[in-house]
Amino acid sequence: MDSMHPDPTPGIPPSLPDLKAQVARLEASHKEKGLPLSGRIIHVMHHLPVEIVRVVPADALEAAGSGVLSPPMTPEFKPEDAETTVESAKWRIHARTAHPALVSGIKSLSDTHDQVLVAWTGEVLIQPDSTASSQAPSNKGTFPSIASSLAAPFSGATEAPPPPPQDAPLMVFGGEFNDTDRKELKSELDRFSQAESGKDKSEKLQYIPVFLPPDVSKGHYEGFCKKTLWPLFHYLLWLDSTATVPSPDPSWLAYEKTNQTFAHAVAEVYRPGDLIICHDYHLLLAPKMIREALGQVFHPNVGWGTAHPSPSHLQANKKFDWDKNEETPLADKSKSEKLGGFLNNVGTALGQHLGALEHFHGQPTEIMIGMFMHTPWPSSEIFRCLPKRKEILDGMLGANLVSFQTYSYSRHFVSTCIRVCGYESTPGGVDANGQVTAVGYCPIGIDIKRVIHDRDQAGVIPKMQALRALYKDKKIIVGREKLDVAKGVYNKLQAFEKFLQVYPEWRNKVVLIQVTTPALSESPKLERMTAELVSQINGTYGSLDFTPVHHYHQALEKDEYFGLLSVADLALITSLRDGMNTTSMEFILCQDKTAKSPLVLSEFMGTAPSFASALQINPHDLLGVAHAINKGLSMGEQEKVERHANLLEGVLGHTSHTWAATILKQLLENVGGEHTAHQTPALDLSKFVDGYKKAKKRLLLFDYDGTLTPIVKVPAHAVPTEQTRDAIATLAEDPKNVVYLISGRDGDFLEEHWGHLKRLGMSAEHGSFVKRPGEDEFINMTESLDMSWMSEVEEIFKYYTERTTGSTIEVKKASITWHYRNSDPDFGDFQCKQCLDLLESSLAPRRPIEVLVGKKNLEVRPLAVNKGEIVRRLMYENPDADLIFCAGDDKTDEDMFRALRTIFPPGGIVDNKVVMKPPVAVTSTLEPEDVAELPDVELSIRPNDVFATAVGPPAKKTLANWHVTCPEEVVEALETILDENVIGISSV
C-alpha cells in the first residue's frame, strides 16, 4: 500500500529570502558533516536557452543545405530583438523565448551558485552571409499582427500557413558540424554567457552544447518524445495513430542514444560535490545513465553503489567517441578482478570495477542527482501501457529526488513504481530494492519581474485601446494555447457554442478571441475540425456585422498579447491535461492593473491546486463550462476583487525563482549520510579468505530463499542451480566445516533438493525442525509446545485469502504463512496490515505465537522458535569453531544476526573469551534433570572472525556487519574460497 505522507495543507511557500537561507543552512550542515559540496549546479535539459545561427558564404549555402530536414518551428511570440546577442563572422547567438519560467528559475540560482547548463544545441540554422540578420530567423505561419488588422473585419477562420520565403534560413543539426565548428561554437557560447552574466561572473552560467546526429535528434524529440511520451502523459494513448511500430522501435533507440549522450556530456564536466538536476520527459533515462557514466553500477535487484569520481574518471572507466557516438567498454576483466568489484575492502562501492575510478582525496563521494517533471504524470493504469515502462522508471529512480508539479502527480508516480515494478513505497518516496528515491512536488511559477516589465511596456496601452474600441460594448473572453489535442481548444469551442445556446441573452454581447500556435506534431485533422467548428459557430450565432469567435493561428507580438490579457473580461483555459500554464498566471498579473476579471481554469491543470479561487471546470463537461462562463461574466465586483486577491497571492508565492530554490532545497534535504540508511560495508573478501584458511573449524550457516537462490513469485520454482549445489557440497565434504541450511522451508522441500548431501545439516521452518549432519531424521523442536493455535490462524488466513485475489496459504508442520506476492500490490499490503492487526490484537496476546511480516507474506510461528535460537544451539554444540560465516537476506535472518551480536556485542574486547550458557534450542527438547547437567562452554571464536553477512544493498537496515548484493555474489564468494590454493591449505 502506498505509504507516502499525505498532502500537507496547501499554502503559500516560504519567501525567496527564507528559502535561500534554508538552502545555505543545509549546505553548511552538509559541509560540516564531511559531504563535499562544490557550490555548482549542473542542469541537464533538452534544449539550450539560445538560438544558434551559422553564417556561411552564399556560394557555400548549397553544400551546407544538404542536412535540411524541415522548416523551423513557430515560437509562441513573434521574433524581436534579443536582450543579449553575440555575433562573429561565423556565428550569431541570441536568447530563445521558449520556456521562460524554466530558464528564469535556473538563472536565479546564479546569485548563489555557479551553474552549468548541459543541453542540445537545437536546430542550428544556416544563413548566407549576404542575407544574415541579427534578429531571429523568420518563422512559418506568422500572420499579420492583430493591431494591423484592426481596421479590417475579422474572418474568424483559420488559414493555412503560407510557404516559407525563398530566402528563409535553412535548418541543420549540430551533429553535422565538424570538430572545428564544435570548438568554435563552444567558444561562442562562452562569449554569450559572459555577455549575459557579465565578465566578472563568467563562471556563474556556462553553456555546454550536446551534439546529436540528425536522425538521432529527430527520432528522440519528434519520435519518442512527441509521439509516445507526450500523448501518454496527457492521457491520449496514441488513439490517432494506426501505424505499425517496428520492433525494436527506432525512436526508442534514438531516445536511449540521446540520453546516453547527455550522460557522457555531464560526466565530462562533472566535479565531485556538484548537484545535478535533470529536467522533464526528454531525459527520463538520464539519472541512471549519469551514475553509470560516473562509475556507479546498478544491480537490477539491489541499487546503486558509491562512486569515487575524479577528473580522470572517464578515461579510467569508459571512453566515448563523440564523432562516432560510440562507447568503448572496458577491457574484459578476469574473474578475480570482477569479483573484487563488488566484494572489495570496507568502504568500497557496490558494483565498482577495480581500478575503474580513482579516489577523490581518498574518500568516496556521493553523486547527488535530482529530477523535475514539468509535464503531468499519468495514473499507473495509463503508464503501464508504455512498452519500455520499467526502463524509464528505473532510469528516473537513479535520482536521489524526483519532483513533480503537483501532489497528485507524485502519488501517481509512486503508485506506478509499486504496480509496474513491484517496488515498495516509503513515507518519503520509493524503495527500489534498497535504493530509496525521495518523491516530492513543487509547482513552478513565472518570472514575475519579467512579466510585469512586459506588461508595463508603453506599447501595450495602444493595443488595449484599439481592442476596446474594436469590441466596444462587448465582453471579451481570451484564450491562448498550442493547437494540440491535450490543450483542449476544440473542447473550448464546443463549450462556447453550448454557452451561446444555453444563454441566448449573451449572444452579440460576447466574443471569444482564441490564439493558437502550431504544435510540433501538427494534426491536419484537428486543424480542419477546429476551422470547421469556428465557421459553424460564427455561421449560427454571428451576423454581417458581428463574429463571436476570432481564431488566430499565429504568433503574437508581446504588446498585443499583454494588451489582450489586460482588456479581457474572462480568461478561459480548458486543457484536457497539462502541467504548468503560463497564460493563467500572466492573465492574473495583467488583470491586477485593470478589471480583476475572473479566471475559468481546467481542474486538470498542474496549476489548478494553487488557484482554488479560479472557477475550476471539467473541460469534458461542456454544460458545466458554459455555466462557469456565465458565472464569470456575471460576477459582481466585490467577488471579483476577492477572488483576484487570492489568485494573485498564489502567483506571487509560486514564482519561477521560489520554484528553483525549493527544488534545490528538496535535493539537499535528500542527500548526505543522515538521509540514507546505515551503509553496511561490502564483505571484505580478502579478510574472509584469510580467516577461512587459518581456521581449524568453521561454522557456515546459510539461509535459502534470497540467499542461495533469488526470490521468485512461485516458491516451488526456487530451486538451487548446479553451481550452488556444487559449492555447498564441496564445503560440506571438508571435515573442518560444519555447514547448515537454516531455512523457512519445510523439511520435505529441503530433503528433496539437498537430502543427498549427508554431511549437510538442515534447519526447517525457521528452526522448528533440525537435522544434524550425518543423521537421517529431523528433530522436532516444537514437540513439547502447544501448537493448537495453527487451526485458528489458518481460519483467519482463509478469510483474507477469499478476499484477496492472488493470495495463497502455505501450511507447514510448525508454522503457517499467508503469501500475497501475486496480488495487487496496494491491496495486498492493505490486507496484510489488516490481517496483522487482527492477529496481534486478538490472537497473539493469548497464544504463544510470533507474527512476522516478510517479503510479501505474513508468517505465524511458535514464540520460542526462530533462526536465532538455532544459531545459538549450533554455536553451543560447536564451541571449538573459530570462524563463523552466516548469510541471510530477510527479516527472519535478522534473528541470526541478532543472536551473533548479542554474543559478540559491538565494541567488546577482541581477545576476551566468551562463555555461553545452554540456549533454549538445546534445553527445550530435554527433561529438567538433563538440563541441569548441561555445562557452560567457552567459545574459541573471536569477534573479528564472525562474518554476519546480509544479502542486499549497503543501505539495507541490518544487524549484520557485512553485506553482499545478491545470491550470485554469495555463491561466487564461496567459489573463491574453494579455489585450488584454499582447498590445498584446508586439506592439510
Rosetta blueprint (number, residue, H / E / L):
1 M L
2 D L
3 S L
4 M L
5 H L
6 P L
7 D L
8 P L
9 T L
10 P L
11 G L
12 I L
13 P L
14 P L
15 S L
16 L H
17 P H
18 D H
19 L H
20 K H
21 A H
22 Q H
23 V H
24 A H
25 R H
26 L H
27 E H
28 A H
29 S H
30 H H
31 K H
32 E H
33 K L
34 G L
35 L L
36 P L
37 L L
38 S L
39 G L
40 R E
41 I E
42 I E
43 H E
44 V E
45 M E
46 H E
47 H E
48 L L
49 P L
50 V E
51 E E
52 I E
53 V E
54 R E
55 V E
56 V E
57 P L
58 A H
59 D H
60 A H
61 L H
62 E H
63 A H
64 A H
65 G H
66 S H
67 G H
68 V L
69 L L
70 S L
71 P L
72 P L
73 M L
74 T L
75 P L
76 E L
77 F E
78 K L
79 P L
80 E L
81 D L
82 A L
83 E L
84 T L
85 T E
86 V E
87 E E
88 S L
89 A L
90 K L
91 W E
92 R E
93 I E
94 H E
95 A E
96 R L
97 T L
98 A L
99 H L
100 P H
101 A H
102 L H
103 V H
104 S H
105 G H
106 I H
107 K H
108 S H
109 L H
110 S H
111 D H
112 T L
113 H L
114 D E
115 Q E
116 V E
117 L E
118 V E
119 A E
120 W E
121 T L
122 G L
123 E E
124 V E
125 L E
126 I E
127 Q E
128 P E
129 D L
130 S L
131 T L
132 A L
133 S L
134 S L
135 Q L
136 A L
137 P L
138 S L
139 N L
140 K L
141 G L
142 T L
143 F L
144 P L
145 S L
146 I L
147 A H
148 S H
149 S H
150 L L
151 A L
152 A L
153 P L
154 F L
155 S L
156 G L
157 A L
158 T L
159 E L
160 A L
161 P L
162 P L
163 P L
164 P L
165 P L
166 Q L
167 D L
168 A L
169 P L
170 L E
171 M E
172 V E
173 F E
174 G H
175 G H
176 E H
177 F L
178 N L
179 D H
180 T H
181 D H
182 R H
183 K H
184 E H
185 L H
186 K H
187 S H
188 E H
189 L H
190 D H
191 R H
192 F H
193 S H
194 Q H
195 A H
196 E H
197 S H
198 G L
199 K H
200 D H
201 K H
202 S L
203 E L
204 K L
205 L E
206 Q E
207 Y E
208 I E
209 P E
210 V E
211 F L
212 L L
213 P L
214 P H
215 D H
216 V H
217 S H
218 K H
219 G H
220 H H
221 Y H
222 E H
223 G H
224 F H
225 C H
226 K H
227 K H
228 T H
229 L H
230 W H
231 P H
232 L H
233 F H
234 H L
235 Y L
236 L L
237 L L
238 W L
239 L L
240 D L
241 S L
242 T L
243 A L
244 T L
245 V L
246 P L
247 S L
248 P L
249 D L
250 P H
251 S H
252 W H
253 L H
254 A H
255 Y H
256 E H
257 K H
258 T H
259 N H
260 Q H
261 T H
262 F H
263 A H
264 H H
265 A H
266 V H
267 A H
268 E H
269 V H
270 Y L
271 R L
272 P L
273 G L
274 D L
275 L E
276 I E
277 I E
278 C E
279 H E
280 D L
281 Y H
282 H H
283 L H
284 L L
285 L L
286 A H
287 P H
288 K H
289 M H
290 I H
291 R H
292 E H
293 A H
294 L L
295 G L
296 Q L
297 V L
298 F E
299 H E
300 P L
301 N L
302 V L
303 G E
304 W E
305 G L
306 T L
307 A L
308 H L
309 P L
310 S L
311 P L
312 S L
313 H H
314 L H
315 Q H
316 A H
317 N H
318 K L
319 K E
320 F E
321 D E
322 W L
323 D L
324 K L
325 N L
326 E E
327 E E
328 T E
329 P L
330 L L
331 A L
332 D L
333 K L
334 S L
335 K H
336 S H
337 E H
338 K H
339 L H
340 G H
341 G H
342 F H
343 L L
344 N L
345 N L
346 V L
347 G L
348 T L
349 A L
350 L L
351 G L
352 Q L
353 H L
354 L L
355 G L
356 A L
357 L L
358 E L
359 H L
360 F E
361 H L
362 G L
363 Q E
364 P L
365 T L
366 E L
367 I L
368 M E
369 I E
370 G E
371 M E
372 F E
373 M L
374 H L
375 T L
376 P L
377 W L
378 P L
379 S L
380 S H
381 E H
382 I H
383 F H
384 R L
385 C L
386 L L
387 P L
388 K L
389 R H
390 K H
391 E H
392 I H
393 L H
394 D H
395 G H
396 M H
397 L L
398 G L
399 A L
400 N L
401 L E
402 V E
403 S E
404 F E
405 Q L
406 T L
407 Y H
408 S H
409 Y H
410 S H
411 R H
412 H H
413 F H
414 V H
415 S H
416 T H
417 C H
418 I H
419 R H
420 V H
421 C H
422 G L
423 Y L
424 E E
425 S E
426 T E
427 P L
428 G L
429 G E
430 V E
431 D E
432 A E
433 N L
434 G L
435 Q E
436 V E
437 T E
438 A E
439 V E
440 G E
441 Y E
442 C L
443 P L
444 I L
445 G L
446 I L
447 D L
448 I H
449 K H
450 R H
451 V H
452 I H
453 H H
454 D H
455 R H
456 D L
457 Q L
458 A L
459 G L
460 V H
461 I H
462 P H
463 K H
464 M H
465 Q H
466 A H
467 L H
468 R H
469 A H
470 L H
471 Y L
472 K L
473 D L
474 K L
475 K E
476 I E
477 I E
478 V E
479 G E
480 R E
481 E E
482 K E
483 L E
484 D L
485 V H
486 A H
487 K H
488 G L
489 V H
490 Y H
491 N H
492 K H
493 L H
494 Q H
495 A H
496 F H
497 E H
498 K H
499 F H
500 L H
501 Q H
502 V H
503 Y L
504 P H
505 E H
506 W H
507 R L
508 N L
509 K L
510 V E
511 V E
512 L E
513 I E
514 Q E
515 V E
516 T E
517 T E
518 P E
519 A L
520 L L
521 S L
522 E L
523 S L
524 P H
525 K H
526 L H
527 E H
528 R H
529 M H
530 T H
531 A H
532 E H
533 L H
534 V H
535 S H
536 Q H
537 I H
538 N H
539 G H
540 T H
541 Y H
542 G L
543 S E
544 L L
545 D L
546 F E
547 T L
548 P L
549 V E
550 H E
551 H E
552 Y E
553 H E
554 Q L
555 A L
556 L E
557 E L
558 K H
559 D H
560 E H
561 Y H
562 F H
563 G H
564 L H
565 L H
566 S H
567 V H
568 A L
569 D L
570 L E
571 A E
572 L E
573 I E
574 T L
575 S L
576 L L
577 R L
578 D E
579 G L
580 M L
581 N L
582 T H
583 T H
584 S H
585 M H
586 E H
587 F H
588 I H
589 L H
590 C H
591 Q H
592 D L
593 K L
594 T L
595 A L
596 K L
597 S L
598 P L
599 L E
600 V E
601 L E
602 S E
603 E L
604 F L
605 M E
606 G L
607 T L
608 A H
609 P H
610 S H
611 F L
612 A L
613 S L
614 A L
615 L E
616 Q E
617 I E
618 N L
619 P L
620 H L
621 D L
622 L H
623 L H
624 G H
625 V H
626 A H
627 H H
628 A H
629 I H
630 N H
631 K H
632 G H
633 L H
634 S H
635 M L
636 G L
637 E H
638 Q H
639 E H
640 K H
641 V H
642 E H
643 R H
644 H H
645 A H
646 N H
647 L H
648 L H
649 E H
650 G H
651 V H
652 L H
653 G H
654 H L
655 T L
656 S H
657 H H
658 T H
659 W H
660 A H
661 A H
662 T H
663 I H
664 L H
665 K H
666 Q H
667 L H
668 L H
669 E H
670 N L
671 V L
672 G L
673 G H
674 E H
675 H H
676 T L
677 A L
678 H L
679 Q L
680 T L
681 P L
682 A E
683 L L
684 D L
685 L H
686 S H
687 K H
688 F H
689 V H
690 D H
691 G H
692 Y H
693 K H
694 K H
695 A L
696 K L
697 K L
698 R E
699 L E
700 L E
701 L E
702 F E
703 D L
704 Y L
705 D E
706 G L
707 T L
708 L L
709 T E
710 P L
711 I L
712 V L
713 K L
714 V L
715 P H
716 A H
717 H H
718 A L
719 V L
720 P L
721 T L
722 E H
723 Q H
724 T H
725 R H
726 D H
727 A H
728 I H
729 A H
730 T H
731 L H
732 A H
733 E H
734 D L
735 P L
736 K L
737 N E
738 V E
739 V E
740 Y E
741 L E
742 I E
743 S L
744 G L
745 R L
746 D L
747 G H
748 D H
749 F H
750 L H
751 E H
752 E H
753 H H
754 W H
755 G L
756 H L
757 L L
758 K L
759 R L
760 L E
761 G E
762 M E
763 S E
764 A E
765 E H
766 H H
767 G H
768 S L
769 F E
770 V E
771 K E
772 R L
773 P L
774 G L
775 E L
776 D L
777 E L
778 F L
779 I E
780 N E
781 M L
782 T L
783 E L
784 S L
785 L L
786 D L
787 M L
788 S L
789 W H
790 M H
791 S H
792 E H
793 V H
794 E H
795 E H
796 I H
797 F H
798 K H
799 Y H
800 Y H
801 T H
802 E H
803 R L
804 T L
805 T L
806 G L
807 S L
808 T E
809 I E
810 E E
811 V E
812 K L
813 K L
814 A L
815 S L
816 I E
817 T E
818 W E
819 H E
820 Y L
821 R L
822 N L
823 S L
824 D L
825 P H
826 D H
827 F H
828 G H
829 D H
830 F H
831 Q H
832 C H
833 K H
834 Q H
835 C H
836 L H
837 D H
838 L H
839 L H
840 E H
841 S H
842 S H
843 L H
844 A H
845 P H
846 R H
847 R L
848 P L
849 I E
850 E E
851 V E
852 L E
853 V E
854 G L
855 K L
856 K L
857 N E
858 L E
859 E E
860 V E
861 R E
862 P E
863 L L
864 A L
865 V L
866 N L
867 K H
868 G H
869 E H
870 I H
871 V H
872 R H
873 R H
874 L H
875 M H
876 Y H
877 E H
878 N L
879 P L
880 D L
881 A L
882 D L
883 L E
884 I E
885 F E
886 C E
887 A E
888 G E
889 D L
890 D L
891 K H
892 T H
893 D H
894 E H
895 D H
896 M H
897 F H
898 R H
899 A H
900 L H
901 R H
902 T H
903 I H
904 F L
905 P L
906 P L
907 G L
908 G L
909 I L
910 V L
911 D L
912 N L
913 K L
914 V E
915 V E
916 M E
917 K L
918 P L
919 P L
920 V H
921 A H
922 V H
923 T H
924 S L
925 T L
926 L L
927 E L
928 P H
929 E H
930 D H
931 V H
932 A H
933 E L
934 L L
935 P L
936 D L
937 V E
938 E E
939 L E
940 S L
941 I L
942 R L
943 P H
944 N H
945 D H
946 V E
947 F E
948 A E
949 T E
950 A E
951 V E
952 G L
953 P L
954 P L
955 A L
956 K L
957 K L
958 T L
959 L L
960 A L
961 N L
962 W E
963 H E
964 V E
965 T L
966 C L
967 P H
968 E H
969 E H
970 V H
971 V H
972 E H
973 A H
974 L H
975 E H
976 T H
977 I H
978 L L
979 D L
980 E H
981 N H
982 V H
983 I H
984 G H
985 I H
986 S H
987 S L
988 V L
